[in-house]
Amino acid sequence: MDPIFHLLPDAPKPVAPYSHAVEAGPFVFVTGQLATDPDDDALPIPPGIEAQTRKVMDNLARVLKGCGLTFANVVFVRIYLTDFKRDYAAMNAIFSTYFDEDRRPGRTTVGVTDLARGGIIEIDLIAFKA
């Protein structure tokens, strides 16, 4: 079965040449999302880790929905933070509200030197399409 490449109208405009998600077998690989506004790409990214984390999760939810999925389908997450020490705890507080305690995905979180569009957080994920 060939992969399905998703470019979704309700998701944020890609900041580079990529698909929002690629479906390969039962897995859906969702491209990293920033805190860009999906309805108006010209708007600036909101300041602060709390606002950016919420916007990133909203953008991921839009991509998942466009693929017929929800956060309940997510099996693995990668999180990139430009200021790990400052933002890790606040990001975790928000991130944890998107998953049931008994269905939290596997995860890697790393500190990076820079992200596109001046973002301070980016998250990508892998979902399982049952």
PEBELZI-V431204 format. One record per residue. PHI is phi in whole degrees, -180 to 180 (none if undefined). D_FIRST is the distance of its C-alpha to the first C-alpha in Angstrom with 2 decimals. Layout:
BEGIN
phi->[PHI & PHI]
d_first->[D_FIRST & D_FIRST]
END
This chain:
BEGIN
phi->[none & -76 & -63 & -110 & -101 & -101 & -121 & -102 & -67 & -91 & -93 & -59 & -63 & -59 & -92 & -154 & -78 & -156 & -87 & -65 & -155 & -129 & -97 & -131 & 62 & -84 & -105 & -121 & -98 & -96 & -62 & -54 & -111 & -102 & -91 & -77 & -88 & -69 & -94 & -150 & -63 & -78 & -67 & -71 & -66 & -65 & -78 & 91 & -67 & -64 & -64 & -69 & -62 & -61 & -67 & -61 & -65 & -63 & -65 & -63 & -60 & -63 & -66 & -58 & -60 & -63 & -100 & 77 & -127 & -137 & -63 & -65 & -87 & -75 & -113 & -154 & -133 & -122 & -121 & -119 & -123 & -82 & -133 & -56 & -62 & -70 & -104 & -59 & -65 & -66 & -63 & -59 & -60 & -80 & -53 & -63 & -75 & -92 & -133 & -65 & -58 & -94 & -138 & -80 & -73 & -64 & -159 & -129 & -127 & -132 & -89 & -129 & -83 & -162 & -134 & -60 & 60 & 77 & -67 & -110 & -147 & -140 & -134 & -120 & -157 & -123 & -118 & -112 & -95 & -72]
d_first->[0.00 & 3.79 & 6.62 & 9.10 & 12.57 & 15.41 & 18.92 & 21.01 & 24.44 & 26.12 & 25.29 & 27.62 & 27.56 & 25.83 & 28.58 & 26.59 & 23.62 & 20.61 & 18.23 & 19.49 & 16.31 & 12.78 & 10.29 & 8.01 & 7.15 & 10.67 & 12.38 & 13.76 & 15.77 & 18.75 & 20.81 & 24.45 & 26.69 & 30.37 & 33.11 & 32.89 & 33.67 & 30.72 & 33.26 & 35.49 & 34.20 & 37.80 & 39.05 & 39.78 & 37.95 & 40.12 & 42.43 & 42.24 & 39.67 & 39.93 & 39.20 & 36.44 & 34.71 & 34.84 & 33.52 & 30.63 & 29.71 & 30.08 & 27.76 & 25.12 & 25.64 & 25.07 & 21.70 & 20.70 & 22.09 & 20.19 & 16.93 & 18.57 & 19.74 & 23.12 & 24.72 & 24.53 & 20.78 & 21.65 & 21.57 & 22.71 & 24.83 & 26.39 & 29.64 & 31.60 & 35.33 & 37.83 & 40.75 & 39.58 & 43.02 & 44.01 & 40.83 & 39.17 & 41.16 & 41.07 & 37.32 & 36.84 & 39.12 & 36.99 & 33.54 & 34.45 & 35.12 & 31.46 & 30.43 & 31.96 & 34.01 & 32.19 & 28.66 & 29.06 & 26.08 & 26.40 & 27.83 & 29.17 & 31.87 & 33.30 & 36.09 & 35.44 & 37.94 & 36.55 & 33.83 & 33.05 & 35.34 & 37.85 & 35.86 & 37.00 & 33.80 & 30.07 & 27.42 & 23.69 & 21.60 & 18.53 & 17.77 & 16.10 & 14.60 & 15.95]
END
